[in-house]
Amino acid sequence: MAFIDGTVVNVALPSLQSSFNAGISDLQWVVESYGLLLGALTLVGGSLGDLFGRRRMFLLGVIVFTAASAWCGFAMSVEQLIIARSIQGIGAAFLVPGSLSLISTSFDEKTRGQAIGTWSGFTAITTAVGPLIGGWLIEHASWRWAFFINLPLGAAVVTISLWRIPESHGASAKRVDWLGALVVTAGLAGLVYGFIESVNLGWNDPRVFLSLILGFVCLILFVVVEARESSPMVPLTLFQSRAFTGANLLTLLLYGALGIWMFLFPMELIQIRGYSATAAGAAMLPLVVLMFALSRWSGGLVTRYGPKLPLIIGPLIAAAGFVLFAVLLSGNSYWTSFFPAALVLGFGMSVTVAPLTTTVMNSVDQDHVGTASGVNNSVARVSGVLATAVLGMLMVYAFSTHLDRSLTALKLPPNVVHDIQANRVKLAATKPPETLNAGTRDQVKASISAAFLYGFRLITLICAALAVASTVVAMVTMPRRVRNQ
């Protein structure tokens, strides 16, 4: 459910933009409100699972997530949708770490890699099927049904969990670090608000720079709070493990790259190339199908070769995939442009994901697997949140700069240029004024498309650089073998 909503919403963004006449910042908040609370509270979700029971917290998360999905489907404004997405994020913060910690406590170290690989495979199935089914529903019914599909899934998950999943607890869990949760949530919210709203308000607006200052201060304060807390939700002692620290830094970089790319890619397909929502969902199938097909194999790579080799090679292949997307972006055929790039990116992620998760879980003792799961999942979500905020801002500036140059070359009347510039925060959804003649409108549309492609290519190359940085992190921090501590 959580992984479906991570990708379905991306396919639904152009429809949401049209339905609510929303700007890019509104769309960012639809994505970010979910990711922000999921990222911050996943840490709490892991701790609560250790303390009160992992199955119990998992079920609570499923119920909250399902109810919020219904609200998303019935939302009558973008503001309502953002609030409902926030509650979805809270529910996901309980069910995501709960699912992985339940698996980790049910298998020994020898078989845990393959078990986690299977877990990764099934998340890949939902990641693949979600956009395809969601795209079909968006195209033939409404974007609202992209959220309503969670209702029968939620009912099935609750039933199966009560029937088949045993309860487990963390022996050393004592209490919940609510102060840490509050401080880290405030810190992330401050940073995300500042970066997203800088596009609308400008850097000189007090709300922008004060929120950024608040964000940085709270994140620094979070480290201080965790160091002094008797039962921290992020025990700093976990980071004494070089493998654990390196795995989380690698996660931050690589998942940040994937997060912003998956935010922009459906817009490129739907708004620039004219793909239907169904076709846009299908376009990402090679990536996730490959991850599913290779997930069990990649889960055993740590046992066979240790974590270092796959975590060096995987991100490097993913970087090559991002470069291919940037280089082949101007191609007209899907099969000669996006398809080979998706295969390379998918193979790189396949080599990386299961070994990365296994490394995280094998780097801590059994009593802290829930917390370790929460930390790593939180880092993965936070990386996407921050990348979408920061690189989304850069995308708007790159788009605007390129578009301004094109409009200057067209020598349009000042009032027409002003109207276009006033709507450029909508990126590819920016419309030429109706007062222009057909030929000039076509020129403006071409300028808008070229500006979006320029910005998207720039962001994709930055994603490749982040993936290469992930490889460097693995080379420096990953040992050849990881043993339970």
N, C-alpha and C positions, 0 to 999 in steps of 0.2 A: 504493500500500500504506500509506504513512504517513498519508495523508489519510483513507483508509477507517477506520483505527484511531483517528483523532482523533474520529470521529463515531459509529462502531459502539459503542464502549465507553459513550458517553453513553446510547444506547438500552438497553444491557445492564445499566445500573446498578441499576434496580429488581430485576431477576432475580438479580444478584449479591448484592444486599442480602438478598433472601429466601433464597438458597442458602447463604450463609455467616453469616446472622444478623448482618449488619454494620451498624455505625453510620455516620453521615455522614462521620466522620473517616477511616474505612476506605475509603469510596468516594472521598473526596478523594485519598487516597494512591494508589489504583488509577490515577486520572487524573494526579496530580502526579508520581509516580515516573517515568512516561513523559515527561511534559513537562519535568521538571526536568533530566534528563540530555540530552534532545534539545536543550533551550535552551542549556545550558552547553557541550555538546560539539559543537554545530553549528559553533561558532567553530573548534574543532580540525579538524572534518571539512572545512571549507573550506580551511584551511591545508594539511592533508595532501593534499588534492586538487591544490592548486597545486604542492606539492613532489614527490609521488610519482606523480602521474597522476590526473586527474579520473575517468576511466572505471574505473581500478583501485579507487579508494576507493569509488566508487559501487557497484561489484559487491560489494565487501566488506560494505558496509552492507546490501545486499539479502540476502546470505547470513546475516548475523547476525540481521537482523530476522526472516527466515523461520524460523530455528531457534528464536528466542525466542517467536514466535507459536505454534509447536507446544507449547512449554512452558506458555504461557498456557492453551492448550486443555486440557492435562492437569493443571493445578494442582488440588491437593486441599484447599487452604486459602487464605484471603485473603492470608496472608503470602507463600505461594509465588507467588500471582498478582502481588503487588506487586514481588517480586524479578524475575520474568519480564518484567514491564512495564518495569522499569528497563533490562534488557538490550535490550528492543525499542527503547527510547529511544536507546541507544548506536548500534544499527544505523541508526536513522532519522537520527541526527546525521551520518552519512556519506552516506546516499543523497539526502537532501533538498537540501543545498547542491550536491552533485555534479550532480544533474539540472539545476538552474538554471544553474550555471556552464558545463556542457557546451553548453547552448543558447546562452548569451550569447557564447561564443567561436566559435560556428558561424555567427553572423549579424552583419552590419554594423549601424551605428547606425540607418540608415534603415529596415531591416526588423526590427530587434530588438524593437520595440514590439509588432508583430503576432505575432512568434514567442512572446514571453512571454505575450501574450494567449491564444494557443492553449494554451500550457502551463497557464495559469490555468484555461482552459476544461476541460481534461482532468482537472485536480485537482477541478474542480467536479463533473464526471461521477461520479468515484469518491466524492466527498463526498455526492452525491445517491443513487447506487445502493447505497452501503455500508450506510446505515441501513435502507434498504428491504429489501435481501437479508438483512442481519444481523437485522433485526426479524423477518422471516419465519422464519429459522432458529431464533431464540430462542423464538418462539411455537410452532413445530412440532417442534423437536428439542431444542436446548439452547443456552445462551449460549456454550458451548465452541466451537460451530461458527462463531461470529462471529470467532474467531481462526483456526480451521482453514482458512477461505477464503483466507488469505494464502499457503498452501503452493503451490497451483497457480499463483497469480499470481507468486510468487517465481521459480519454475522458468521461467515464460514470460519474465520480465524479464531473467534471466541469459542465456537463449538469444538474445533479440533484441539485447541489449547487445553480446555477443560478435560477433554477425553484422553489425550495422549502425553501431555508434557508434565514431568514431575517438577515439584517445587524444590528450590535450592536457595541457600543463604550464604553470605560471607561471614566466616567465623569471627573476624576481627572488626566488623562494622559496628559503629557505636551510635553516631548521630549524623544529622544532615547539616552541611555547611551552608546555611541560608545566607549568611553575610557574604561569603565568597560568590554565591550565585548572583546576588543583587549587584555586587560591584562589577563582576565581569559582564553581566548583561548591560549595565549602564555604560561601561566602557565601549563595548561593541556597538551599542545603539548610537553613542555619540559620534564615533568614527563614521559609521554608515550614513547617518543623517548629514554630517558635514560634507562628505564627498558627494552624495547624491544631490543634495540641495544646492551645492555650489554652482551647478549648471543653471538653476533657475534664479538664485538669489545673488550670485557673484561672491567672490572671495572676500570682498570688503564688508559684507553683511555680518553684523555681530553674531547672529544666530549660527552662522557657518563656522567662524573661527573659534567661538566659545564652545560649540559642541565638539569640535576637534580637540581643543585643549582638555575639555572634560573627559573625552574618550581616552586620550593618552594617559591622563592622570589616574583615571580609574583602573586602567590595565596595569599600571605600575603599582598602584595600591593593592590590586588583586594578588600580586606576588607577595607583598608584605603580609597581607591577611592570611594567605595560605601557609606562609612560613611560621606564623604564630598560632594558627588554629590547631587544636588538639586532634580534630578529626576532619582534615581538609578534604574537599571533594577532588582536589588535584594534589595528592601528596608529592611534594617536591623531591622526595627520596626516589620516586620512580625515575626521575631524570638523571639519577646517578648511573643508570644503565645507559651506556653509550649507544647501544642498539635501539633502545626505546626512544631516546632523544633524536637520533638520526632518522628513525622511521617516521616520527611525527613531523620533523622538518621537511622530509621528502614529501609527505602527504600534503603539507601546507602549500608547497610549490606546485606539485603536479595537479592536485585537485583544484587549485585556484585557476590554473590554465584551462582545465576541462570545464570548469563552471562558467567562465565568461564566454568560452567558445560555444557552449551549448545554449547560452542565452541569446547570442547573436545569430547563430547559424540558421535557425528556423525563419528568422526575419529575412535573411538573405534569400532563402529558398522561396518563401511565400510572397514577399513584397517586391523583390527585385526580379526573380525568375518566373514568377507567376505560378508556382506550384500550389496545388490544393493542400489543405491541411493533412489529408490522408497521404498524399505523395511525400510531403515533408516528413511525416512520421516514418514512412517506409524508407526514406533516404538514409536514415540513421541506423537501419537494420543491420547492415554489414558489420558495423562497429560492435554492436552489442551481441549479435548472434555469434560472432567470432569469440567474444569474451566468454559466452556460455559454453561454446563447443570446446574451448581449451581450459575451462576453469578447473576441472578435476586434474588434468595433467599439470597445470601450473601450480596447483595446491601441493603437489609432491616435489616441486623443485627445491624447496628449502631442505627437505629430508635428503635429497640426492646431492645437491651442490652447496647447500648453505645459503644464507640470504644475500650475500654480497654480489655474486655473479648475476642472478636474475634482476636485482634491484639496480645494477649498473646498466645492463643491456636493455631492460624494459623501457625506462624513461627515454633512453637514447633513440629507440625505435619510435616511440611516441612523438619525440621531437621531429623526426623525419616525416611522420604523418602530418603534423602541423605545417611543416614547410611545404609539403606537397599541396595541401589545401590552399596555401597562399600563392604558390606558383601556378597551379592549375585553375585558379579561381575564374579566369577569363574564358575558360573553355565552354562551349555550348552544349556538349553532350555530358550527361550525368556519368555514363559508363567510362568516359575517358578523362574525367576530371575528378568528381567527388568520390566515385566508387573505389578507385585504387588508393586514394588518400585515406578513405575510411577503413580500408583493409589494413593498411600499415598502422594507422593510429590504434585500431582495434587490437592488432597483434601486440603492439607495445604495451597497451593497458592490460592485456591478458597475461603477459609475462610478469607484470608488476603487481597487480592487485592482490591476488591470493598470497604470494610470498610476503608482501608488505603487511597484510593483516596477520598472518601467522607469526611473523617476526615480532609484532607488537604484543601478541598474546603470549608468546613463549618467553618474553623478556621480563615477565613479572611472575610472582607466585600465585597459586590458585585463589587465595583469599582476595586478591586485588584484580582478578580478571574483569569483573564488572566495571571497576574504576578505569582500568586500562582501556577497555572497550569504549567507555564514555569519553575518555580523553581523545583517543584517536578518531572516533566518529565526530566529536566536537571540532577537532582540528580540520577534518575533511569538510564539514559544513561551513565553519568560519572562513576557511580559505575561499570557498565559493562566494560567500557573502562579501568579503573584502575585495576580491577580484572583480566582482560584478559592480561594486560601488566605485572602486578606484579606476579600473580599466574601462568601465562604462562611461565614467566622466571623460576619460581620455578619448573614447570613441566619439562622444558628442563634439569635443573640441576639434578632433581631426576631421570629422564630417563637416563641421561649420567652416573651418578654414578652407577646405577644398571647395566647398560650395560657394563661399564668398568670392574666391578667385574666378570660378566659372561664371558667376553672375556678373562680375565686373567685365569679363570678356564679352558677354552678351549685350552689354550697354543697355540694360533695361531702365525704365523710368524709376526714380528714387522711391516712389510710393509702392511700386511693385516689389522692388528689392526688400523694402521694409516689411511688407506682408509675408514674403517668403521667409525672411530671417526670423520673424516673430514666431513661426511655426516649426523651425528647424529642430527643436527639441524632440519632435516626433520622428526624427531620422528619416527612414525610407518612406514613412507614411506622410511626409510633407507633400502638400498638394499645390500646384501652380494656381494662381488666381484665375477665376473663370473669365475675367475681362480680357485676357490675352487671346490673340488669334491662334488657330490650331498649330501653325508652324512653330511659333514661339513657345507654346505650351509643350510641344514635343521636345524642344531644345532644353527647356527647364527640367522636364522629367528626366531627360538623359543626364543632365548635370546632377540631379539629385541621386540618381542611380550610381553614377561614377563616384560621387562623394562618399556614398555608403560603402562601395566596394573598396575605395581607398582606405577608409577607416577600418573596415573589417580585415583587410589584408595586413594592415599595421598591427592590429590586435592579435591576429593569428601568428605573426612572426614573434611577437612578445611571448605568446604561449609556448612557442618552440624554445625560446630562450629560457623560460621557466622550467621546461622539461629537461633541458641540458643541465641547468643548475641542480635539478633533482639527482641526476647522474653523478655530479660532483659530490653532492652530499653523501650518496651511497658509497662512493670510493673512499671518502674520508672517515665515515663513521661506522660502516657496517663490518662486523667481524665475519670470519668465514663460517663460524658456527654459533648458534645461539642456544644456550641451555637455560632451563628454568632456574630462577634464582630462589 
